[in-house]
């Protein structure tokens, strides 16, 4: 329906993960949620752009849940609706879930309070990340069905690899992220340094650069963002392994990171297994 009714200069991408879990819910209401978000995305892209819908299985452990206090550990399906539109200003972002609040004119639809209510009534969590001029991504965390016949069993043999004293520099301006990462990494054999921005990261590395060090950096930060940090690090030490992390699909910045040959890019928030695997793969490629 979207492809046939939306302007042709809006490219629609649909991505689904393998063996998606089932969600117990009201199909009509969930359809309303997705349609509302897609219409908002269309309105944010008057000159065209990309509308991306995705659905993936997600396992939330204690580490992941500590970054999202509103959610409990368990198995989920994550729905995402992202656009490359005008974005939402911080002042408006604070109010988008308020009842009766809307930036649209009279008779042009409601705000997102009803969408938020539907997600909450399904036991889920509704998150949004946006940057003016870059785009907006809505994330909907829905609890997966507990029916063991339809839930893919976790592979108990896939134990995340641990470290042996290697140094990990975690660069992020969100204390909840750095605290959770530090807890997981130190519990699994790594030494950890923390920095709030790129400038702090460079100072920390100049004093602690050693073999077996890896950098995990956020993309969007004050003072010096992740791209500028990576570009600077590549001039200082071209072979230091670097992992990017982001909560929003900033395509232009992510493209720049890929051009700088970062080892991988993690979507925030991430669970302990994903973090440990990324660190191990960065330090030991191909192993």
Rosetta silent file (secondary structure, phi, psi, omega in degrees, C-alpha in Angstrom):
SEQUENCE: XXXXXXXXXXXXXXXXXXXXXXXXXXXXXXXXXXXXXXXXXXXXXXXXXXXXXXXXXXXXXXXXXXXXXXXXXXXXXXXXXXXXXXXXXXXXXXXXXXXXXXXXXXXXXXXXXXXXXXXXXXXXXXXXXXXXXXXXXXXXXXXXXXXXXXXXXXXXXXXXXXXXXXXXXXXXXXXXXXXXXXXXXXXXXXXXXXXXXXXXXXXXXXXXXXXXXXXXXXXXXXXXXXXXXXXXXXXXXXXXXXXXXXXXXXXXXXXXXXXXXXXXXXXXXXXXXXXXXXXXXXXXXXX
SCORE:     score description
SCORE:     0.000 S_00000001
   1 L     0.000  -41.123 -179.104    0.000    0.000    0.000 S_00000001
   2 H   -64.396  -45.164 -177.941    2.814    2.390    0.857 S_00000001
   3 H   -63.121  -31.764 -175.986    4.667    1.766   -2.385 S_00000001
   4 H   -86.544  -17.610 -175.685    1.513    2.393   -4.419 S_00000001
   5 H  -114.040  -23.714 -179.763    0.374    5.545   -2.586 S_00000001
   6 L   -79.038  157.213  177.180    3.541    7.325   -1.423 S_00000001
   7 L   -55.320  146.478 -176.152    5.454    9.647   -3.791 S_00000001
   8 L   -69.201  -16.979  179.180    7.735    7.788   -6.165 S_00000001
   9 L   -85.368    6.284  172.117   10.791    9.713   -4.959 S_00000001
  10 E  -103.110  115.606 -179.474   10.512    7.932   -1.600 S_00000001
  11 E   -86.034  127.907 -178.707   12.394    4.625   -1.714 S_00000001
  12 E  -104.562  123.195  177.088   10.877    1.949    0.528 S_00000001
  13 E  -115.508  132.904  177.450   13.193   -0.688    1.995 S_00000001
  14 E  -123.673  124.883 -177.063   11.899   -3.682    3.981 S_00000001
  15 E  -129.280  127.269  176.821   14.316   -5.892    5.909 S_00000001
  16 E  -127.704  139.930  177.934   13.396   -8.910    8.029 S_00000001
  17 L   -77.326  167.879 -179.660   15.676  -11.170   10.018 S_00000001
  18 L   -73.268  147.198  173.732   15.609  -14.970    9.749 S_00000001
  19 L    48.600   54.520 -179.487   13.107  -17.064   11.718 S_00000001
  20 L   -60.317  139.343  176.695   11.265  -14.118   13.230 S_00000001
  21 L   -73.214  162.908  175.849    9.513  -14.856   16.494 S_00000001
  22 L   -89.250  151.874  175.674    5.790  -14.442   16.902 S_00000001
  23 L  -122.251  132.952  177.270    4.216  -11.586   18.835 S_00000001
  24 L   -88.313  113.608 -176.780    0.863  -11.911   20.590 S_00000001
  25 L  -169.385 -178.273  179.393   -1.088   -8.764   19.818 S_00000001
  26 L   -89.840  111.183 -175.051   -3.866   -6.959   17.969 S_00000001
  27 H   -60.705  -38.299 -179.207   -2.960   -6.994   14.280 S_00000001
  28 H   -65.278  -42.882  179.906   -5.175   -4.001   13.488 S_00000001
  29 H   -66.691  -41.621  179.820   -3.618   -1.875   16.213 S_00000001
  30 H   -67.772  -34.149  173.807   -0.050   -2.809   15.236 S_00000001
  31 H   -61.722  -41.216  178.304   -0.902   -2.033   11.601 S_00000001
  32 H   -61.737  -40.685  178.855   -2.091    1.373   12.820 S_00000001
  33 H   -59.822  -51.784 -176.947    1.225    1.936   14.597 S_00000001
  34 H   -65.027  -40.295 -179.187    3.308    1.167   11.500 S_00000001
  35 H   -65.466  -42.910  178.582    1.056    3.153    9.181 S_00000001
  36 H   -58.684  -46.613 -178.771    1.151    6.195   11.467 S_00000001
  37 H   -65.832  -37.441  179.603    4.952    6.102   11.626 S_00000001
  38 H   -67.928  -38.974  178.283    5.248    5.649    7.856 S_00000001
  39 H   -65.190  -42.400  176.505    2.950    8.606    7.170 S_00000001
  40 H   -60.332  -40.362  178.845    4.991   10.761    9.537 S_00000001
  41 H   -64.185  -42.389  177.349    8.143    9.644    7.720 S_00000001
  42 H   -58.141  -45.968 -177.902    6.591   10.539    4.367 S_00000001
  43 H   -65.491  -24.954  179.796    5.695   14.027    5.621 S_00000001
  44 L   -82.132   -5.931 -178.126    9.290   14.511    6.828 S_00000001
  45 L  -125.210   63.194 -178.260   10.613   13.828    3.307 S_00000001
  46 L   -63.208  -22.262  179.561    8.808   16.295    0.990 S_00000001
  47 L  -106.196   17.972  179.134   11.716   16.107   -1.463 S_00000001
  48 L    92.364  169.160 -179.348   12.076   12.344   -1.342 S_00000001
  49 E   160.972 -157.153 -177.985   14.329   10.030    0.586 S_00000001
  50 E  -121.352  129.118  174.288   14.457    6.518    2.000 S_00000001
  51 E  -109.179  120.711 -174.915   11.869    4.882    4.256 S_00000001
  52 E  -119.860  124.597  175.516   13.249    1.764    5.934 S_00000001
  53 E  -115.974  133.296 -179.749   11.193   -0.799    7.822 S_00000001
  54 E  -140.937  154.696  177.160   12.878   -3.684    9.591 S_00000001
  55 E  -141.633  124.177 -178.728   11.983   -6.521   11.951 S_00000001
  56 E  -140.924  153.104  171.731   14.570   -8.590   13.815 S_00000001
  57 E   -72.632  146.629 -178.828   14.758  -10.922   16.791 S_00000001
  58 E  -144.080  127.853  175.648   16.405   -9.375   19.820 S_00000001
  59 E  -104.129  118.833 -178.454   17.638  -10.948   23.057 S_00000001
  60 E  -103.604  114.751  177.913   17.817   -8.445   25.907 S_00000001
  61 L   -98.117 -174.798 -177.380   20.093   -9.467   28.758 S_00000001
  62 H   -61.044  -38.057 -179.498   20.779   -7.668   32.043 S_00000001
  63 H   -64.312  -46.618  179.201   23.477   -5.497   30.432 S_00000001
  64 H   -61.691  -45.478 -177.533   21.185   -4.422   27.602 S_00000001
  65 H   -63.430  -28.676  179.531   18.299   -3.791   30.033 S_00000001
  66 H   -67.296  -22.199  176.739   20.513   -1.532   32.152 S_00000001
  67 H   -84.217  -18.754  179.022   20.714    0.830   29.170 S_00000001
  68 L  -127.766   83.786 -174.046   16.908    0.819   28.839 S_00000001
  69 L   -58.369  -20.460 -177.147   15.466    0.985   32.378 S_00000001
  70 L   -80.166   -1.541 -172.947   11.885    0.734   31.077 S_00000001
  71 L  -124.852  153.840  179.414   12.394   -2.805   29.775 S_00000001
  72 L  -108.514  153.017  178.099   13.041   -6.206   31.357 S_00000001
  73 L   -58.294  148.305  179.060   15.409   -8.913   30.095 S_00000001
  74 E   156.662 -167.748 -179.402   13.893  -11.429   27.724 S_00000001
  75 E  -101.565  132.879 -174.971   13.193  -12.244   24.082 S_00000001
  76 E  -134.646  165.857  164.536   11.774   -9.527   21.843 S_00000001
  77 E  -114.489  127.478 -179.217   11.008   -8.603   18.275 S_00000001
  78 E  -102.606  117.963  173.761   12.405   -5.184   17.343 S_00000001
  79 E  -101.127  136.424  178.220   10.509   -3.190   14.722 S_00000001
  80 E  -130.885  136.489  173.648   12.186   -0.105   13.296 S_00000001
  81 E  -124.296  112.267 -176.206   10.812    2.622   11.051 S_00000001
  82 E  -123.725  149.483  177.374   13.518    4.993    9.859 S_00000001
  83 E  -136.881  165.760  177.987   13.615    7.883    7.412 S_00000001
  84 L  -110.049   37.167 -174.248   16.174   10.250    5.930 S_00000001
  85 L   -88.276 -153.188 -171.929   13.964   13.273    6.396 S_00000001
  86 L   -73.542  -17.912 -178.672   14.150   16.603    8.175 S_00000001
  87 L    80.843  175.266 -177.245   14.405   15.137   11.672 S_00000001
  88 L  -122.399  130.259 -179.632   12.767   16.356   14.879 S_00000001
  89 L   -67.257  150.718 -179.046   14.102   19.229   16.953 S_00000001
  90 H   -54.635  -38.313 -179.140   15.027   18.410   20.583 S_00000001
  91 H   -64.501  -41.345  178.962   12.258   20.658   21.960 S_00000001
  92 H   -72.943  -36.324 -178.187    9.579   18.869   19.942 S_00000001
  93 H   -57.380  -33.398 -179.277   11.135   15.457   20.619 S_00000001
  94 L   -68.679  -18.215 -172.152   10.437   15.948   24.334 S_00000001
  95 L  -116.671   -0.105 -170.131    6.700   16.341   23.670 S_00000001
  96 L   -64.408  -20.694  179.608    5.842   13.976   20.831 S_00000001
  97 L   -96.380    0.692  178.938    4.188   11.445   23.149 S_00000001
  98 L   -70.095  138.847  176.464    2.077   14.038   24.983 S_00000001
  99 L   -58.831  137.548  176.162   -1.696   13.669   24.451 S_00000001
 100 L    72.294   -0.478  178.063   -3.123   16.127   21.896 S_00000001
 101 L   -85.385  130.740  175.444    0.330   17.351   20.875 S_00000001
 102 L  -154.997  149.673  176.109    0.911   17.473   17.122 S_00000001
 103 L   -96.201    1.057 -178.302    2.912   19.556   14.687 S_00000001
 104 L   -91.645  159.680  179.634    0.304   18.992   11.959 S_00000001
 105 L   -73.233  171.477  179.931   -2.530   21.320   11.080 S_00000001
 106 L   -60.572  131.694  178.600   -6.154   20.817   12.092 S_00000001
 107 L    82.390    7.890 -178.064   -7.654   17.774   10.404 S_00000001
 108 L  -113.035   26.790  173.900   -4.274   16.372    9.347 S_00000001
 109 L   102.836  162.974 -177.668   -3.928   13.612   11.910 S_00000001
 110 L   -95.923  178.196  177.140   -2.939   13.204   15.529 S_00000001
 111 L   -82.334 -152.614 -172.457    0.391   12.999   17.253 S_00000001
 112 L  -103.876    7.656 -178.805    2.128    9.891   18.543 S_00000001
 113 H   -63.729  -38.148  179.817    0.427    9.500   21.936 S_00000001
 114 H   -68.053  -38.306  176.477   -1.986    6.870   20.557 S_00000001
 115 H   -62.079  -45.237  179.029    0.895    4.959   18.961 S_00000001
 116 H   -60.011  -41.723 -179.931    2.759    5.065   22.257 S_00000001
 117 H   -64.487  -39.064  179.644   -0.334    3.797   24.064 S_00000001
 118 H   -64.665  -45.038 -179.719   -0.779    0.845   21.708 S_00000001
 119 H   -62.354  -43.971  179.346    2.852   -0.235   22.128 S_00000001
 120 H   -62.866  -38.359 -179.603    2.590    0.044   25.914 S_00000001
 121 H   -67.202  -19.147  175.971   -0.634   -1.988   25.930 S_00000001
 122 L   -93.137    9.596 -179.596    1.279   -4.785   24.194 S_00000001
 123 L    74.568   19.147 -175.024    3.911   -4.759   26.946 S_00000001
 124 L  -103.205 -176.274 -179.322    6.399   -3.112   24.629 S_00000001
 125 E  -128.920  137.670 -177.757    8.727   -0.122   24.599 S_00000001
 126 E  -117.230  119.693 -179.482    8.676    2.778   22.138 S_00000001
 127 E  -125.580  152.803  177.926   11.926    4.701   21.522 S_00000001
 128 E  -140.485  140.693  174.274   12.853    7.437   19.089 S_00000001
 129 E  -133.215  135.134 -175.456   16.165    8.930   17.993 S_00000001
 130 E  -149.455  151.174  174.892   16.380   11.873   15.640 S_00000001
 131 E  -139.530  127.821 -178.072   18.795   14.430   14.271 S_00000001
 132 L   -58.186  130.743  179.156   17.729   17.538   12.391 S_00000001
 133 L    82.519   -6.056 -177.945   18.644   17.291    8.720 S_00000001
 134 L  -113.896  -45.857  179.465   19.615   13.620    8.999 S_00000001
 135 E   144.121 -178.946 -177.011   16.473   11.676    9.816 S_00000001
 136 E  -135.346  141.967  175.225   14.466    9.863   12.467 S_00000001
 137 E  -128.651  122.837  173.974   14.318    6.248   13.609 S_00000001
 138 E   -99.700  134.629  178.822   11.471    4.844   15.717 S_00000001
 139 E  -118.997  131.295  179.580   12.128    1.593   17.570 S_00000001
 140 E  -121.325  112.843  178.896    9.349   -0.665   18.866 S_00000001
 141 E   -95.974  114.297 -179.295   10.362   -3.440   21.260 S_00000001
 142 E  -115.773  129.782  179.232    7.620   -6.092   21.454 S_00000001
 143 E   -60.411  134.715  179.143    7.825   -9.123   23.779 S_00000001
 144 L   -77.602  155.065  175.673    8.089  -12.344   21.787 S_00000001
 145 L   -61.042  142.673  179.573    5.632  -15.183   22.266 S_00000001
 146 L   -90.060    3.459  178.024    6.735  -17.668   24.914 S_00000001
 147 L   -64.986  113.156 -173.925    5.355  -20.595   22.904 S_00000001
 148 L   -65.036  -16.759  179.314    8.435  -22.803   22.625 S_00000001
 149 L   -75.565  -19.454 -176.502    7.229  -24.188   19.291 S_00000001
 150 L  -117.130   -5.318  177.987    7.631  -20.794   17.648 S_00000001
 151 L   -94.393  125.086  178.102   10.546  -19.314   19.582 S_00000001
 152 L   -67.961  128.493 -178.557   13.981  -20.091   18.117 S_00000001
 153 L   -73.203  140.104  176.999   16.099  -21.710   20.821 S_00000001
 154 L   -71.064  141.697  179.526   19.307  -19.954   21.745 S_00000001
 155 L   -80.181  102.960 -175.531   22.433  -21.843   20.844 S_00000001
 156 L   -66.693  -17.635 -179.876   23.934  -22.603   24.250 S_00000001
 157 L   -80.387  -14.246 -177.005   27.219  -23.575   22.635 S_00000001
 158 L   -84.968   63.485  179.614   27.728  -20.065   21.251 S_00000001
 159 L   -72.857  126.838 -179.960   29.469  -18.762   24.364 S_00000001
 160 L   -59.438  139.623  179.305   30.819  -15.227   23.795 S_00000001
 161 L   -68.371  150.078  179.063   34.650  -15.141   23.764 S_00000001
 162 L  -108.995  168.032 -178.737   36.426  -13.549   26.724 S_00000001
 163 L   -97.241  175.722  179.758   39.528  -11.383   26.911 S_00000001
 164 L  -136.478   53.629  177.361   42.978  -11.863   28.412 S_00000001
 165 L    86.746    5.806  178.007   43.854   -8.430   29.706 S_00000001
 166 L   -64.715  153.101 -177.680   43.518   -6.552   26.408 S_00000001
 167 E   -94.960  130.562  175.898   42.728   -2.827   26.702 S_00000001
 168 E  -120.405  122.306  174.350   39.397   -1.467   25.463 S_00000001
 169 E   -96.741  116.079 -179.897   38.816    2.292   25.262 S_00000001
 170 E  -100.845  119.066 -176.253   35.065    3.015   25.411 S_00000001
 171 E  -116.207  113.370 -178.230   34.188    6.484   24.091 S_00000001
 172 L  -164.300  142.892  179.802   30.604    7.682   24.650 S_00000001
 173 L   -91.776    4.921  176.951   28.903   10.719   26.189 S_00000001
 174 L  -103.121  111.981 -177.642   26.100    8.609   27.711 S_00000001
 175 H   -56.985  -35.836 -179.511   27.063    7.382   31.221 S_00000001
 176 H   -63.083  -36.019 -179.662   24.600    4.460   31.080 S_00000001
 177 H   -70.065  -49.083 -177.567   26.320    3.139   27.957 S_00000001
 178 H   -65.260  -37.867  179.781   29.864    3.440   29.281 S_00000001
 179 H   -64.609  -45.374 -178.978   28.917    1.943   32.663 S_00000001
 180 H   -64.915  -43.007  179.783   27.212   -1.067   31.096 S_00000001
 181 H   -63.509  -42.637 -179.887   30.074   -1.650   28.642 S_00000001
 182 H   -62.611  -43.895 -179.576   32.658   -1.391   31.393 S_00000001
 183 H   -58.744  -46.881 -178.417   30.792   -3.857   33.621 S_00000001
 184 H   -66.056  -47.465 -174.354   30.542   -6.444   30.841 S_00000001
 185 H   -67.182  -43.453 -179.881   34.112   -6.059   29.576 S_00000001
 186 H   -67.562  -32.447  178.007   35.805   -6.139   32.975 S_00000001
 187 H   -71.411  -14.003 -177.902   33.753   -9.184   33.970 S_00000001
 188 L  -118.290   29.235  167.446   35.068  -10.936   30.854 S_00000001
 189 L    91.388    9.152  179.621   38.782  -10.356   31.171 S_00000001
 190 L  -103.634  152.819  167.233   39.369   -6.946   29.541 S_00000001
 191 E   -92.101  143.952 -171.562   40.939   -3.781   30.924 S_00000001
 192 E  -130.386  134.838  167.973   38.769   -0.716   30.282 S_00000001
 193 E  -117.039  146.334 -179.735   39.344    3.015   29.873 S_00000001
 194 E  -118.093  145.403  174.853   36.454    5.475   29.523 S_00000001
 195 E  -143.647  144.700 -177.447   36.223    8.778   27.657 S_00000001
 196 L   -88.456  -17.530 -179.862   33.282   11.167   27.199 S_00000001
 197 L  -158.474  178.709 -176.634   34.307   12.504   23.800 S_00000001
 198 H   -63.491  -37.358 -179.364   36.947   12.270   21.110 S_00000001
 199 H   -63.782  -43.762  177.170   39.315   14.748   22.732 S_00000001
 200 H   -63.653  -36.587 -179.476   39.363   12.771   25.989 S_00000001
 201 H   -63.467  -43.821  179.534   39.875    9.584   23.997 S_00000001
 202 H   -63.328  -40.192  178.311   42.977   10.921   22.249 S_00000001
 203 H   -64.271  -41.690 -179.854   44.460   12.042   25.578 S_00000001
 204 H   -65.808  -40.929 -178.626   43.761    8.638   27.140 S_00000001
 205 H   -69.821  -34.786 -179.598   45.273    6.758   24.205 S_00000001
 206 H   -62.109  -25.477 -179.682   48.413    8.894   24.126 S_00000001
 207 H   -96.890  -16.058 -172.520   49.145    7.671   27.673 S_00000001
 208 H  -130.673   13.579  179.900   47.965    4.087   27.287 S_00000001
 209 L   -61.877  129.400 -179.961   48.598    3.056   23.680 S_00000001
 210 L  -156.443  166.191  174.871   49.748   -0.553   23.591 S_00000001
 211 L   -64.638  143.658  179.144   49.518   -3.700   21.532 S_00000001
 212 L    82.877   17.443  177.216   46.159   -5.402   21.920 S_00000001
 213 E   -96.112  146.459  177.484   44.203   -2.175   22.370 S_00000001
 214 E  -138.124  146.839 -178.469   40.834   -1.598   20.682 S_00000001
 215 E  -112.321  128.793  172.897   38.622    1.497   20.538 S_00000001
 216 E  -113.593  110.982 -173.876   34.821    1.398   20.809 S_00000001
 217 E  -125.130  139.595  171.660   33.458    4.841   19.944 S_00000001
 218 E   -67.702  157.049  179.153   30.055    6.442   19.635 S_00000001
 219 L   -85.885  -47.744 -176.340   29.376    8.265   16.372 S_00000001
 220 L   -99.331  112.086  179.241   27.542   11.345   17.683 S_00000001
 221 L  -145.896  156.164  174.496   29.382   13.141   20.512 S_00000001
 222 L   -74.033  169.482  176.135   30.142   16.726   21.553 S_00000001
 223 L    68.520  -62.355  178.527   33.577   18.360   21.148 S_00000001
 224 L  -145.801  115.171 -177.348   34.823   15.714   18.680 S_00000001
 225 L   -76.607  175.797 -174.164   32.474   13.225   17.038 S_00000001
 226 H   -63.515  -37.462 -178.772   33.275    9.620   16.237 S_00000001
 227 H   -64.944  -45.776  179.432   34.167   10.180   12.592 S_00000001
 228 H   -64.944  -37.107  177.166   36.711   12.900   13.410 S_00000001
 229 H   -62.103  -47.228 -178.978   38.131   10.723   16.193 S_00000001
 230 H   -63.525  -41.568  179.666   38.572    7.757   13.860 S_00000001
 231 H   -61.098  -40.646  179.214   40.123    9.967   11.180 S_00000001
 232 H   -68.615  -42.818  179.600   42.620   11.315   13.718 S_00000001
 233 H   -62.343  -36.838 -179.526   43.419    7.864   15.091 S_00000001
 234 H   -65.080  -28.748  177.283   44.106    6.545   11.607 S_00000001
 235 H   -76.398  -34.457 -178.116   46.770    9.253   11.194 S_00000001
 236 H   -79.098  -46.522 -177.994   48.353    8.445   14.558 S_00000001
 237 L  -146.235  100.322 -172.245   48.099    4.645   14.399 S_00000001
 238 L   -67.960  -18.110 -173.431   46.714    3.157   11.219 S_00000001
 239 L  -105.565    4.772  178.825   46.403   -0.354   12.638 S_00000001
 240 L   -69.308  128.391  179.636   44.478    0.242   15.885 S_00000001
 241 E   -69.162  135.068 -178.021   41.195   -1.740   15.731 S_00000001
 242 E  -131.584  134.050  176.310   38.156    0.556   15.929 S_00000001
 243 E  -118.596  129.897  176.216   34.473   -0.290   16.425 S_00000001
 244 E   -93.368  156.392  174.465   31.766    2.327   15.889 S_00000001
 245 E  -141.706  146.419 -175.974   28.459    2.440   17.745 S_00000001
 246 E  -154.830  149.643  175.129   25.296    4.401   17.037 S_00000001
 247 L  -104.530   -9.356  179.985   21.682    4.747   18.108 S_00000001
 248 L  -130.106  146.689 -178.993   20.532    6.467   14.917 S_00000001
 249 L   -81.303   75.148  178.040   21.069    5.508   11.288 S_00000001
 250 L   -81.426   85.753 -168.690   23.207    8.535   10.326 S_00000001
 251 H   -56.380  -43.283 -177.451   23.917    7.189    6.857 S_00000001
 252 H   -62.730  -42.611  179.894   26.427    9.861    5.810 S_00000001
 253 H   -69.256  -40.162  179.506   28.489    9.404    8.964 S_00000001
 254 H   -64.120  -37.690  176.804   28.278    5.617    8.799 S_00000001
 255 H   -62.003  -39.528  178.482   29.487    5.723    5.200 S_00000001
 256 H   -65.727  -39.236  177.748   32.468    7.787    6.322 S_00000001
 257 H   -62.954  -43.022  178.871   33.266    5.276    9.069 S_00000001
 258 H   -62.826  -36.978  177.596   33.168    2.429    6.567 S_00000001
 259 H   -65.710  -26.055  178.495   35.500    4.370    4.287 S_00000001
 260 L   -88.852    5.132  172.954   37.894    4.638    7.246 S_00000001
 261 L    62.213   48.475  170.697   37.794    0.834    7.563 S_00000001
 262 L   -69.553  153.576 -175.654   36.383    0.440   11.050 S_00000001
 263 L   -68.112  -37.921  178.058   36.143   -3.205   12.047 S_00000001
 264 E  -165.563  170.035  176.961   32.369   -3.092   12.653 S_00000001
 265 E  -130.212  121.936 -179.438   29.482   -0.819   13.655 S_00000001
 266 E   -96.391  139.612  173.023   27.189   -1.728   16.570 S_00000001
 267 E   -89.791  125.802  179.049   23.607   -0.493   16.859 S_00000001
 268 L   -85.349  148.161   -9.409   22.851    0.799   20.367 S_00000001
 269 L   -76.657  155.582 -177.883   21.758   -0.520   22.691 S_00000001
 270 L  -123.838  153.548  179.678   23.595   -3.839   22.255 S_00000001
 271 L   -87.712  173.045 -174.748   23.668   -6.941   24.449 S_00000001
 272 H   -61.871  -41.535 -178.714   26.730   -8.423   26.155 S_00000001
 273 H   -62.380  -42.914  179.156   27.198  -11.198   23.580 S_00000001
 274 H   -62.875  -43.156  179.942   27.181   -8.772   20.652 S_00000001
 275 H   -63.630  -47.889 -177.052   29.705   -6.494   22.373 S_00000001
 276 H   -64.964  -38.683  178.998   32.071   -9.320   23.338 S_00000001
 277 H   -66.057  -41.343 -179.625   31.954  -10.862   19.868 S_00000001
 278 H   -64.563  -42.428  179.153   32.686   -7.494   18.211 S_00000001
 279 H   -63.973  -45.323  179.954   35.659   -6.837   20.521 S_00000001
 280 H   -61.319  -46.198 -178.281   37.053  -10.342   19.957 S_00000001
 281 H   -64.838  -33.693  178.909   36.664  -10.129   16.173 S_00000001
 282 H   -69.033  -37.388 -178.843   38.365   -6.714   16.103 S_00000001
 283 H   -81.233  -29.830 -175.244   41.342   -7.991   18.085 S_00000001
 284 L  -132.181   71.626 -177.978   41.546  -11.396   16.393 S_00000001
 285 L   -56.271  133.375  175.465   40.287  -11.149   12.789 S_00000001
 286 L    80.390    3.161 -178.526   39.277  -14.473   11.303 S_00000001
 287 L  -110.469    0.000    0.000   39.455  -16.391   14.597 S_00000001
